[in-house]
Amino acid sequence: MQIRRVHSVNSATSAIPSFFNRSKRIRYLLGLFAIANSAPLLAQNFDVPSTSIPTYTNPFRSDVSSSDKVIGGGLSVDVIQLASLPPLVESPVVTAISVSPDGEFIAAAGDDHAIRIVSLKSGKTTATLTAHLDWVQSVEFSPSGMQLASCGNDGTLRIWALGETPKLIATKSAPHALMTLAYVSDDCLFVAGFSNHIYRHNAEQTDLKVVHSCDCRDIRSIVTSPDRKWIAFGGRDGVLRLRRIDSMERAQGVAMHSDGIDEFAVPLHSERIRSIEFSKDGNQIVSVGEDRRIVHYGLDNRRILLQTKIEGGKLLGLCQLEPHLFAIGSSDNTIRIFNDKDQQVQAKLVGHDGSVGILKRTQHFLISGSFDTTIRIWDIGRAVSSIDGQGKYVHPVRAQFEDSGAGVDVK
């Protein structure tokens, strides 16, 4: 019997407390298969088909060959599966990942309420942070890498000081689940979730401060511009909203900039926005949503530059690889490499057993987190140059369960 572990992204289930989701899933899964070994899965030998795309330039691996698999000078890891925490018997689904500024570590979290700090050299967990009382939805290293922020369904924002022994140094609460956060500086960040408020945290405040309110009551992604002058956020209503960060220090509606604009909103998606990214030069914003579209919006001329419908599942995760190349994670267990020059999917990365909701990158690799409980490391140069006749690349480590999605037709 084939089993596909796919998480539903319908809003009706997203607010259900994670203890209900987990207990229901455990009862179901334990009756179907034995829980897999929770130790990290190291790289395996794998011969990749040789079908190539000679026009592709690898943005990651220009200095090493595809067979010389090195991350930060250490042993490469293809798959990481986080160990379960007693009394739980299964590994957590992974919905939050952040890469440290030096590229040496990731912070990973999900539905077992814990955060792991994992070495990318070894794939081993170096610290486990436990304080959240429900599903952890977002984690992010501070710009210096000295702190980590986390938020989740328990309505708390938690700040951790990182060192030989990480410790919790601040806890701030909101009256609802918190889904997304973004640092401005080591001392300031914004956080939002199941309300129409944007909250600010800084070291001087005893509580979270509401600094902006909008019409959207379910905010799923918030990011800061490269120059740290704007925040962009979006969620259930599909509207992209931007706000000048310094304007939040003043009364709403009082503009002090030469162009007279402190904030604006643009309807980009017909369903919930899931992920947003600024371009590196700050001139564009790219977003993906549950309407299966990727949208490019120009900030200079305030108009939609490009919008493309992607066949397949709902689009959940987004990561820019180079100026015209994006990785997109979706609810059909697939990562698509999208080239906005020709508006085509250049490759389909298969191997996950569940929805791919989070994508991050290091200097050389793409990192994906999934509801199948695994974190996968992808060599994009190797993947794109080794796709098969259907445009697919199968991850070199087999899937945890029988049906990885690799054996079915991916649209």
C-alpha positions in Angstrom: 0.0 0.0 0.0 1.4 3.3 -1.0 1.3 6.2 1.5 1.6 9.8 0.7 2.0 12.2 3.6 0.5 15.4 2.3 -0.5 18.2 4.6 -3.7 20.1 3.7 -3.2 23.8 3.3 -6.8 24.7 3.7 -7.4 27.5 6.1 -10.1 25.6 8.0 -7.4 23.3 9.4 -4.6 25.8 9.9 -5.9 27.1 13.1 -6.5 23.8 14.8 -4.2 23.3 17.8 -1.3 21.1 16.9 -1.8 18.6 19.7 -5.0 17.6 17.9 -3.3 17.3 14.5 -0.4 15.4 16.0 -2.4 12.9 18.0 -4.7 12.2 15.1 -1.7 11.7 12.8 0.1 9.4 15.2 -3.0 7.1 15.6 -3.3 6.9 11.8 0.4 6.5 10.9 1.2 4.0 13.7 -1.3 1.6 12.2 0.3 1.8 8.8 4.1 1.7 9.2 6.9 1.6 11.7 8.5 4.9 12.6 11.7 5.5 10.6 15.1 5.8 12.3 15.4 9.4 13.5 19.2 9.6 13.0 20.3 12.0 10.2 20.6 10.3 6.8 24.1 10.8 5.3 25.0 11.1 1.6 24.6 7.9 -0.4 26.2 7.0 -3.7 24.0 7.8 -6.5 24.4 7.8 -10.3 22.5 10.7 -11.9 21.1 10.5 -15.4 23.2 12.5 -17.8 20.6 14.5 -19.7 21.9 18.1 -19.6 20.9 21.7 -20.3 24.1 23.2 -21.6 22.8 26.8 -21.4 22.4 26.7 -17.6 24.9 28.5 -15.5 25.2 27.1 -12.0 25.0 30.1 -9.5 26.2 28.0 -6.6 29.0 25.6 -7.7 31.3 27.5 -10.1 34.4 26.6 -8.0 33.8 22.9 -7.5 32.7 19.9 -9.5 29.3 18.3 -8.8 31.0 15.2 -7.3 33.0 17.3 -4.8 30.2 17.7 -2.4 31.3 20.0 0.4 29.3 22.3 2.7 31.5 24.8 4.6 34.5 22.6 4.2 32.9 19.6 5.9 31.0 16.4 5.1 27.9 16.9 2.9 24.5 15.8 4.2 21.7 15.1 1.7 18.9 14.5 4.2 18.4 15.5 7.8 15.6 14.0 9.9 15.2 15.6 13.3 15.1 13.1 16.2 11.8 12.8 18.0 11.5 14.1 21.6 10.1 11.7 24.2 7.3 10.8 24.7 6.7 11.4 21.0 7.6 8.6 18.7 7.8 10.3 15.4 9.9 13.1 14.0 8.4 16.6 13.7 7.1 18.0 10.4 9.3 20.9 9.4 7.7 24.2 8.6 10.3 26.7 9.9 14.0 26.9 8.8 16.6 29.7 9.1 20.2 29.6 7.9 22.8 31.3 10.2 24.6 34.3 8.7 27.9 32.3 8.4 26.1 29.4 6.6 27.3 26.8 9.2 24.0 26.1 10.9 20.3 25.9 10.4 17.5 26.4 13.0 14.6 24.1 12.3 11.3 23.7 13.9 7.8 22.4 13.4 4.8 20.7 15.1 6.6 19.2 18.2 7.1 22.7 19.7 10.9 22.4 19.8 13.6 24.2 17.8 16.8 22.4 16.8 20.1 24.0 15.9 21.7 21.7 13.3 25.2 21.7 11.9 25.2 21.6 8.1 28.7 20.0 8.2 27.5 16.9 10.0 23.7 17.0 10.0 23.8 16.6 13.8 21.7 18.6 16.2 23.9 20.7 18.5 21.1 22.2 20.7 17.4 21.7 21.2 15.4 24.7 22.4 12.2 23.9 24.3 9.8 26.6 25.6 7.0 26.9 23.0 3.7 25.2 24.0 2.4 24.7 20.5 3.5 24.5 16.8 6.5 26.7 16.0 5.7 28.5 12.7 8.7 30.7 12.1 12.4 31.0 13.2 15.0 33.5 12.2 18.6 34.3 13.1 19.4 37.9 13.9 21.7 39.7 11.4 24.7 39.1 13.7 23.8 35.5 14.3 24.0 36.0 18.0 20.3 35.6 18.6 17.4 33.5 17.3 13.7 34.6 17.3 10.8 32.2 17.1 7.0 32.4 17.1 4.2 30.0 16.9 0.6 28.9 17.5 1.0 29.5 21.3 0.9 33.2 20.6 4.4 33.9 21.8 7.5 35.5 20.4 10.6 34.1 22.0 14.2 35.4 21.7 17.1 33.1 22.3 20.7 34.1 23.0 23.0 31.8 21.1 26.3 30.5 22.4 27.8 27.4 23.8 24.6 27.0 25.8 21.7 28.8 24.1 19.2 30.3 26.5 15.8 32.0 26.4 16.2 35.7 27.1 12.7 37.2 26.3 9.1 36.1 25.8 6.4 38.4 24.4 2.8 37.3 24.0 0.0 38.1 21.6 -3.7 37.0 22.0 -3.5 34.8 18.9 -1.2 32.6 16.9 1.9 34.2 15.5 2.9 32.9 12.0 5.8 35.0 10.7 8.6 37.3 11.8 11.4 39.4 10.3 14.4 41.1 11.8 15.3 44.8 11.0 18.3 44.8 13.3 19.6 42.7 16.3 17.5 44.9 18.6 14.3 45.2 16.5 12.0 42.8 14.6 8.4 42.6 13.4 6.0 39.7 13.9 2.4 39.0 12.8 -0.1 36.2 12.5 -3.8 35.5 13.0 -4.9 39.1 13.3 -4.7 42.4 11.3 -1.9 43.7 13.5 1.9 44.1 12.8 3.8 44.0 16.1 7.2 45.3 16.9 9.6 43.9 19.4 12.7 45.6 20.7 14.9 45.1 23.8 13.5 48.1 25.6 9.8 47.1 25.4 8.2 44.9 28.0 5.3 43.9 25.6 4.8 43.6 21.9 3.7 46.9 20.4 1.1 47.2 17.7 2.7 49.5 15.1 0.4 48.9 12.1 -3.1 47.5 11.4 -4.6 46.5 8.1 -7.7 44.8 6.7 -6.1 41.3 6.5 -6.7 39.2 9.6 -4.4 36.3 8.6 -0.8 37.4 7.8 1.5 34.6 6.6 4.6 36.3 5.4 6.5 39.4 6.4 9.9 40.5 5.0 12.1 43.6 5.2 13.7 45.3 2.2 17.5 45.0 1.8 18.0 48.7 2.8 15.8 48.0 5.9 13.5 50.9 4.9 10.3 48.9 4.1 8.4 45.9 5.4 6.2 43.9 3.0 3.6 41.5 4.2 0.6 39.5 2.9 -1.8 36.8 3.8 -5.3 35.6 3.4 -6.8 38.3 1.2 -4.0 38.1 -1.4 -3.1 41.8 -1.0 0.6 42.8 -0.9 1.1 45.6 1.6 4.2 47.8 2.2 4.9 50.2 4.9 7.9 52.4 5.6 9.6 51.2 8.8 10.4 54.7 10.1 6.8 55.8 9.6 5.8 53.4 12.3 7.3 55.7 14.8 4.8 58.4 13.8 1.0 58.6 14.0 -0.6 56.7 11.2 -1.6 58.9 8.2 1.1 61.4 8.8 3.5 61.3 5.9 7.0 62.9 6.1 8.7 61.7 3.0 9.2 63.7 -0.2 6.9 61.5 -2.2 4.2 61.6 0.5 3.9 57.8 0.6 4.4 55.9 3.7 2.3 52.8 2.8 0.5 51.2 -0.1 -1.4 48.0 -0.9 -1.7 46.1 -4.1 -4.0 43.1 -4.8 -1.7 40.5 -6.3 -3.3 37.1 -5.6 -6.8 35.7 -5.6 -6.0 33.4 -2.6 -3.7 33.5 0.4 -0.2 34.8 -0.1 2.3 32.3 1.3 5.8 33.7 0.7 7.3 37.1 -0.2 10.8 38.0 -1.2 12.5 41.3 -2.1 15.0 41.2 -5.0 18.6 41.8 -3.8 18.5 45.4 -5.3 15.2 46.1 -3.5 13.5 47.1 -6.8 11.1 44.2 -7.0 9.0 42.0 -4.8 8.2 38.4 -5.8 5.3 36.5 -4.1 3.7 33.1 -4.4 0.3 32.1 -3.2 -2.4 29.4 -3.0 -3.8 30.5 -6.3 -0.7 28.8 -7.9 0.8 32.0 -9.2 4.1 33.6 -8.9 3.9 37.4 -9.2 6.7 40.0 -9.8 5.9 43.5 -8.6 8.0 46.5 -9.5 8.5 49.1 -6.7 9.9 51.8 -9.0 6.8 52.0 -11.2 4.3 50.4 -8.8 2.9 47.9 -11.2 2.8 44.1 -11.8 5.7 43.2 -14.1 5.0 39.5 -14.5 2.5 36.9 -13.2 2.7 33.2 -14.1 0.4 30.4 -13.3 2.4 27.3 -12.2 0.6 23.9 -12.8 0.6 21.6 -9.9 -0.2 22.2 -6.2 -0.7 25.4 -4.2 2.5 27.4 -4.0 3.9 27.7 -0.4 7.6 28.3 -0.3 9.8 30.7 -2.3 13.6 31.3 -2.5 15.5 33.3 -5.1 18.6 31.5 -6.4 19.9 34.2 -8.8 18.4 37.3 -10.4 16.1 35.3 -12.8 15.9 31.9 -11.1 13.5 31.0 -8.2 12.8 27.8 -6.3 9.1 27.3 -5.4 7.8 24.7 -3.0 4.3 23.4 -3.3 1.6 21.2 -1.7 2.2 18.5 -4.3 5.5 17.6 -2.7 7.5 19.2 -5.5 10.1 22.0 -5.8 10.0 23.8 -9.1 12.9 25.8 -10.4 11.3 28.7 -12.3 13.1 31.0 -14.8 11.3 34.3 -15.1 13.1 35.2 -18.4 11.1 32.7 -20.4 8.4 32.1 -17.7 9.1 28.4 -17.7 9.7 25.7 -15.0 13.3 24.7 -15.7 13.3 21.6 -13.4 11.1 19.7 -10.9 12.9 18.5 -7.8 11.1 15.4 -6.4 11.8 13.3 -3.3 9.7 14.8 -0.5 6.6 12.9 0.7 4.7 16.0 1.9 4.0 19.6 1.2 7.2 21.7 0.8 6.4 24.8 2.8 9.8 26.3 3.5 12.9 27.0 1.3 16.2 28.5 2.2 19.6 28.7 0.6 23.2 28.7 1.5 26.0 29.8 -0.8 26.0 26.5 -2.6 22.8 24.7 -1.8 19.1 24.9 -1.5 17.5 23.6 1.7 13.9 22.5 1.9 11.6 21.6 4.8 8.5 19.5 4.5 5.6 17.9 6.2 7.2 14.5 5.5 9.5 15.3 8.6 12.7 15.7 6.5 15.0 18.5 5.6 16.6 17.9 2.1 19.8 19.5 0.8 19.8 20.1 -3.0 22.7 20.7 -5.3 20.9 22.9 -7.8 23.6 22.8 -10.4 23.7 19.0 -10.3 19.9 18.8 -10.3 19.2 21.2 -13.2 21.9 19.6 -15.4 20.7 16.1 -14.7 16.9 16.2 -15.2 15.2 13.3 -17.0 13.0 13.5 -20.1 10.1 14.7 -18.0 12.1 17.6 -16.5 12.4 15.9 -13.1 15.4 15.3 -10.8 15.0 12.7 -8.1 16.8 13.4 -4.8 19.8 11.1 -4.3 18.5 9.8 -0.9 15.3 7.8 -1.2 12.1 9.1 0.4 11.2 8.0 3.9 8.0 6.4 2.9 7.1 4.3 -0.1 5.6 7.0 -2.3 8.0 9.9 -2.8 6.0 11.4 -5.6 8.9 10.6 -7.8 7.1 7.8 -9.4 4.1 9.7 -10.5 3.6 12.3 -13.2 4.4 15.8 -11.9 2.6 18.5 -13.8 
